[in-house]
Amino acid sequence: MAPTAPDTGGTVRPRIVYVHGSGPKPRPELLKAQWDRALFGRDLGGESHLAYWAPVLHGEPLPDPVPDPLEGTPDGSVETRGEEGAEEGSPRPPVLEDPAQFMARTATEARSGDAGGGVARSAGGGALGGWLRDMTYLAEALALAEEPRPGPGEEPLPEALPLPRPVRTALFRRLVKHTFEDAHAYFFGGAGRAVRQAVVEALDAAGADADGAGPLVVVGHSLGSVAAYEVLAARNPRVDLFVTLGSPLAVTEVQDCLAAPPAVPSRTARWLNASDGRDVVALDHTLRPEYAPPGRITDLLVSNGSENHHGVLEYLADALVRDPVRRAWTRPAPGGD
């Protein structure tokens, strides 16, 4: 049974704010409803708010029937489709674009698309550039490692993804492409301010700074968790629970790009950080060593069954994530700070 808000005569309402991750997204009403259903089993209507920043980098939303490989499928099922024209027995595509070529192309595209007059650093240089390059190699290594390779005296390697290799390759390619390009645009391409503004507007719509307001939960996925964190650190509203899913915030090179040193925002009561060990975006799975005070952070390793282990809908539906969110969302508002 889906939880309901505490009966407070209609004066106090719980609020939840979602911040989506990288890549093009479905229209905002559909995306918010998908997150609502994954967490609560129903559409929350005006009690939930979405920081929808996809148009900053991706223009038109995805058509409704098209699943988003970076979000996961709405019902949590695995889509078994490959690239267009891929059939059983057809030649296998290359695993991934060569990492060096990818980094060079990303830098060129970022420069040509930067309306602000230049990128602070190229995608191939600097701390974040090194992280992006390493992520590319890791994605390639994972794709290769998942391919069974029977040989004399050898057992096939286990399949981490229940999909044929061409499909897994396509998923990894899309994950890497959208994650890297959006991360570069956010940190170095001038898009960060607009992305954070979308978070600010969603918090305003939720009444984050309203006196006597009900519980506030903020959930950020992937690059959206970075934007959510930076806004909470700068604005510091009272947050009952901050949830980060498949987040790169534990990666040192990402921390180097943050506006302020890593720390739990002083008015954030609890922080839950969940990741799958196979999620190539969450390369480091523990925030507690870097974000003080550690007593307010819980790091969780969960099993994300999406095609690339990064899908947010599968994260949200996991009981280790869903149940704490429901409890925080229904908790009566405290009497003060």
Summary of the structure (lengths in Angstrom):
residues: 337
radius of gyration: 20.0
end to end distance: 31.2
largest distance: 71.8
contacts: 1107
relative contact order: 0.17
helix: 39%
strand: 12%
